[in-house]
Amino acid sequence: MIYIIFILLFGLCIGSFLNVLVIRLHDKKTLFGRSECPNCHHKLSFFDLIPLFSFLSLKGKCRYCKEKISWQYFFVELATALLFLISFIINYFYSDFNILILIRDIVVISALVAIFVYDAKYMEIPDEISIPTSVIVAVLNYFIYKNLESIIFGATIGVMFFLIQFIISRGKWIGGGDIRMGLLIGVLLGPQKAIFAIFLSYFVGAIYSIPIIVNKYFNKNKIEKEELNQNILPLAPFLVIGILMVLFFSGFIVKILS
């Protein structure tokens, strides 16, 4: 029980940090220095920054200017803690526990949550997160599995899948950040699981997108032409969902099918 409490608290703290990371990375600000309200710029105290508790106790408003605080802060902290817990439970209770795998998963989850939020907000995948994470994961996976071939082959498949789309569409379908996401998917999951994760990502994305596309098509006379031609959804959130599904549950799927 003590481990579960610790991993939840740790996840909440990391989630709070990820909120800061996303905003400061986009604004080209240093990670050092005290946090402040984005509206009134008042420096926040310790009691304003307690994960989940501060948001709830302040009823989602700044203590100083009473401006509403984005629910992003609450959900990112909660999601990070729950994902950490899922990873811990799967690694500790349902597989041969390996501390390196848990460390790798914590690094990956943190990066994926940040990428999910960043791409959803700004339609961009930051290389400052995806590339260092790919390097760290590649090193950890080598020490865990001692299979350099799988890492290289997986990276090649992940990169080439998105690179080919980028070349064919001349950058209209996907961006360069998606290519680097392909690298992360490949080094993390290896070739077979990477393909499955990408398939799941596109499948989930299609399910989400089709109603939006149909609605815009039948209401195209009411919608500006520019809106019809713009990118509807960022890709990274769906890639993150696909990666996490395979990372967490592929072991169970293999056991069921075998």
C-alpha positions as CSV (number, residue, x, y, z in Angstrom):
1,M,0.0,0.0,0.0
2,I,2.9,2.4,0.8
3,Y,4.3,1.9,-2.7
4,I,0.9,2.8,-4.3
5,I,0.6,6.0,-2.2
6,F,4.2,6.9,-3.0
7,I,3.8,6.4,-6.8
8,L,0.6,8.4,-6.8
9,L,2.1,11.3,-5.0
10,F,5.2,11.1,-7.2
11,G,3.0,11.1,-10.3
12,L,1.0,14.2,-9.0
13,C,4.3,16.1,-8.6
14,I,5.6,15.1,-12.0
15,G,2.3,16.1,-13.5
16,S,2.5,19.5,-11.9
17,F,6.0,19.9,-13.3
18,L,4.8,18.8,-16.8
19,N,2.2,21.6,-16.8
20,V,5.0,24.1,-16.1
21,L,7.2,22.5,-18.7
22,V,4.6,22.7,-21.5
23,I,4.0,26.4,-20.9
24,R,7.5,27.5,-20.4
25,L,8.8,25.5,-23.3
26,H,6.3,27.1,-25.6
27,D,7.1,30.6,-24.3
28,K,10.9,30.0,-24.5
29,K,11.3,30.5,-20.8
30,T,13.6,28.9,-18.4
31,L,12.3,26.1,-16.1
32,F,13.9,27.9,-13.1
33,G,12.1,30.6,-11.2
34,R,8.8,30.7,-9.4
35,S,5.5,30.0,-11.0
36,E,3.1,32.9,-11.5
37,C,-0.5,33.4,-12.5
38,P,-0.7,33.7,-16.3
39,N,-3.3,36.5,-15.9
40,C,-2.2,38.8,-13.1
41,H,1.4,37.5,-13.0
42,H,1.4,37.3,-9.2
43,K,4.0,34.9,-7.8
44,L,2.4,31.8,-6.5
45,S,3.0,30.5,-3.0
46,F,3.6,26.9,-2.0
47,F,-0.1,26.5,-1.0
48,D,-1.1,27.6,-4.6
49,L,0.9,24.8,-6.1
50,I,-0.1,21.6,-4.3
51,P,-1.2,19.2,-7.0
52,L,-5.0,18.7,-7.2
53,F,-5.6,20.1,-3.7
54,S,-4.8,23.7,-4.6
55,F,-7.1,23.6,-7.7
56,L,-10.0,22.2,-5.7
57,S,-9.6,24.4,-2.7
58,L,-9.4,27.5,-4.8
59,K,-12.4,26.3,-6.9
60,G,-10.5,26.6,-10.1
61,K,-9.7,30.3,-9.7
62,C,-6.5,32.3,-9.0
63,R,-6.3,33.2,-5.3
64,Y,-5.2,36.8,-6.2
65,C,-7.1,37.9,-9.4
66,K,-10.0,35.3,-9.3
67,E,-9.4,34.5,-12.9
68,K,-10.4,30.9,-13.8
69,I,-7.6,28.4,-13.9
70,S,-7.5,26.0,-16.8
71,W,-8.7,22.5,-16.1
72,Q,-5.6,21.3,-17.9
73,Y,-3.6,21.7,-14.7
74,F,-5.9,19.4,-12.8
75,F,-6.3,16.7,-15.4
76,V,-2.6,16.6,-16.3
77,E,-1.7,16.0,-12.7
78,L,-4.4,13.4,-12.2
79,A,-3.6,11.6,-15.5
80,T,0.1,11.4,-14.8
81,A,-0.5,10.0,-11.4
82,L,-2.9,7.3,-12.7
83,L,-0.7,6.3,-15.6
84,F,2.3,6.0,-13.2
85,L,0.1,3.8,-11.0
86,I,-1.1,1.6,-13.9
87,S,2.6,1.1,-14.9
88,F,3.6,0.2,-11.4
89,I,0.8,-2.3,-10.9
90,I,1.4,-4.0,-14.3
91,N,5.2,-4.2,-13.6
92,Y,5.0,-5.2,-10.0
93,F,2.0,-7.6,-9.9
94,Y,1.6,-8.9,-13.4
95,S,5.2,-9.4,-14.7
96,D,8.7,-10.1,-13.5
97,F,9.4,-6.8,-11.8
98,N,12.4,-4.9,-13.3
99,I,13.2,-1.5,-11.9
100,L,14.7,-0.4,-15.2
101,I,11.4,-1.1,-17.0
102,L,9.6,0.9,-14.4
103,I,12.0,3.8,-14.7
104,R,11.7,3.6,-18.5
105,D,7.9,3.7,-18.3
106,I,7.9,6.7,-16.0
107,V,10.2,8.6,-18.3
108,V,8.1,7.6,-21.3
109,I,4.8,8.4,-19.6
110,S,6.0,11.8,-18.5
111,A,7.2,12.6,-22.1
112,L,4.0,11.4,-23.7
113,V,1.8,13.4,-21.4
114,A,3.8,16.5,-22.1
115,I,3.7,15.8,-25.9
116,F,-0.1,15.1,-25.8
117,V,-0.8,18.5,-24.1
118,Y,1.7,20.5,-26.2
119,D,0.5,19.2,-29.5
120,A,-3.2,19.6,-28.5
121,K,-2.6,23.2,-27.5
122,Y,0.0,24.4,-30.0
123,M,-0.2,21.8,-32.9
124,E,3.4,21.1,-32.6
125,I,5.6,18.3,-31.1
126,P,8.6,19.7,-29.3
127,D,11.9,18.1,-30.3
128,E,13.2,19.1,-26.9
129,I,11.0,16.4,-25.4
130,S,10.8,13.7,-28.1
131,I,14.5,13.4,-29.0
132,P,16.1,13.2,-25.5
133,T,13.3,10.7,-24.5
134,S,14.1,8.6,-27.5
135,V,17.8,8.5,-26.6
136,I,17.1,7.7,-22.9
137,V,14.6,4.9,-23.9
138,A,17.0,3.4,-26.4
139,V,19.8,3.2,-23.8
140,L,17.4,1.7,-21.1
141,N,15.9,-0.8,-23.5
142,Y,19.4,-2.0,-24.5
143,F,20.3,-2.7,-20.9
144,I,16.9,-4.3,-20.3
145,Y,16.7,-6.6,-23.3
146,K,20.2,-6.6,-24.8
147,N,18.7,-6.5,-28.3
148,L,20.3,-3.7,-30.3
149,E,18.8,-5.1,-33.5
150,S,15.3,-4.6,-32.3
151,I,16.0,-1.0,-31.3
152,I,17.5,-0.1,-34.6
153,F,14.9,-2.0,-36.7
154,G,12.1,-0.5,-34.7
155,A,13.5,3.0,-35.0
156,T,13.9,2.6,-38.8
157,I,10.3,1.4,-39.2
158,G,8.9,4.2,-37.0
159,V,10.9,6.9,-38.8
160,M,10.3,5.6,-42.3
161,F,6.5,5.3,-41.8
162,F,6.2,9.0,-41.1
163,L,9.0,10.2,-43.4
164,I,7.3,8.6,-46.4
165,Q,4.1,10.3,-45.6
166,F,5.9,13.6,-45.1
167,I,7.7,13.3,-48.5
168,I,4.6,12.2,-50.5
169,S,2.4,15.0,-49.0
170,R,5.3,17.6,-49.0
171,G,4.6,18.2,-45.4
172,K,0.9,18.6,-45.7
173,W,-0.3,15.5,-43.9
174,I,2.2,15.4,-41.1
175,G,5.0,17.6,-39.7
176,G,8.6,16.9,-38.9
177,G,7.7,16.4,-35.2
178,D,5.7,13.3,-36.2
179,I,8.8,11.8,-37.7
180,R,10.7,12.2,-34.5
181,M,7.7,10.6,-32.7
182,G,8.1,7.6,-35.0
183,L,11.7,7.3,-33.7
184,L,10.4,7.3,-30.1
185,I,7.7,4.7,-31.0
186,G,10.3,2.4,-32.7
187,V,13.0,2.5,-30.0
188,L,10.4,2.0,-27.2
189,L,8.3,-0.8,-28.7
190,G,10.5,-2.5,-31.3
191,P,9.3,-3.2,-34.9
192,Q,6.2,-5.4,-34.4
193,K,4.7,-3.5,-31.5
194,A,5.5,-0.2,-33.1
195,I,3.5,-1.1,-36.2
196,F,0.6,-2.2,-33.9
197,A,0.8,1.0,-31.9
198,I,0.7,3.2,-35.1
199,F,-2.3,1.2,-36.4
200,L,-4.2,1.7,-33.1
201,S,-3.3,5.4,-33.2
202,Y,-4.7,5.9,-36.7
203,F,-7.7,3.7,-35.9
204,V,-8.6,5.8,-32.8
205,G,-7.9,9.0,-34.7
206,A,-10.2,7.9,-37.5
207,I,-13.1,7.0,-35.1
208,Y,-12.7,10.5,-33.5
209,S,-12.3,12.4,-36.8
210,I,-15.0,10.8,-39.0
211,P,-18.0,12.5,-37.3
212,I,-16.2,15.9,-37.5
213,I,-15.4,15.4,-41.2
214,V,-18.9,14.4,-42.0
215,N,-20.4,17.3,-40.1
216,K,-18.1,19.8,-41.9
217,Y,-18.9,18.2,-45.3
218,F,-22.7,18.5,-44.9
219,N,-22.3,22.0,-43.4
220,K,-19.7,23.3,-45.8
221,N,-21.9,26.1,-47.0
222,K,-21.9,27.5,-43.5
223,I,-18.2,27.1,-42.9
224,E,-15.5,29.3,-44.2
225,K,-13.3,27.7,-46.9
226,E,-10.2,28.2,-44.9
227,E,-11.7,26.2,-42.0
228,L,-12.5,23.3,-44.3
229,N,-8.9,23.2,-45.5
230,Q,-7.1,23.4,-42.2
231,N,-5.8,20.5,-40.2
232,I,-8.6,19.2,-38.1
233,L,-6.7,17.5,-35.4
234,P,-3.2,17.1,-34.1
235,L,-1.7,13.6,-34.6
236,A,0.4,13.3,-31.4
237,P,-2.5,12.8,-28.9
238,F,-3.7,9.7,-30.9
239,L,-0.1,8.4,-31.2
240,V,0.2,8.8,-27.4
241,I,-3.0,6.7,-26.9
242,G,-1.7,4.0,-29.2
243,I,1.7,3.9,-27.6
244,L,0.2,3.6,-24.1
245,M,-2.3,0.9,-25.1
246,V,0.5,-1.3,-26.5
247,L,3.0,-0.4,-23.7
248,F,0.5,-1.4,-21.0
249,F,-1.6,-4.2,-22.5
250,S,0.4,-5.9,-25.2
251,G,1.6,-8.5,-22.7
252,F,-1.9,-9.4,-21.8
253,I,-2.9,-9.7,-25.5
254,V,0.0,-12.0,-26.2
255,K,-1.0,-14.2,-23.2
256,I,-4.6,-14.4,-24.4
257,L,-3.7,-15.2,-28.0
258,S,-1.0,-17.8,-27.0
